[in-house]
Amino acid sequence: MARSEPKTLESLLPRVLARLAGESGRAMSLMPIWVAAAGANIARHSRPHQLEGTTLIVTVESAEWAQALTREAASLCERLNERLGPGTVKALAFQLESR
């Protein structure tokens, strides 16, 4: 049996976090990946809330942010999947944060 090259923690951590988020239903463990994929400005106004299958539910602070991020959903999914693995996040859904 051939042995594969050892993996770095940095390369394994995003997939482990995605698996934990999927198993728990809670996606807050994905916050560092969300910040890296979405950028600091977007992350100040939104946060991953729950991973339901391949849909990431993102809490946003206003309807305007939900509308803006809806337009960016495809590129956000692509950047998330670059970190989490292909097909991990196929769709984003946005909900307003409860106050």
Secondary structure, DSSP 4 states (H G I P E B T S, - for coil): -PPPPPPPHHHHHHHHHHHHHHHHS--GGGHHHHHHHH-HHHHHHEEEEEEETTEEEEEESSHHHHHHHHHTHHHHHHHHHHHH-TTS--EEEEEEPP-
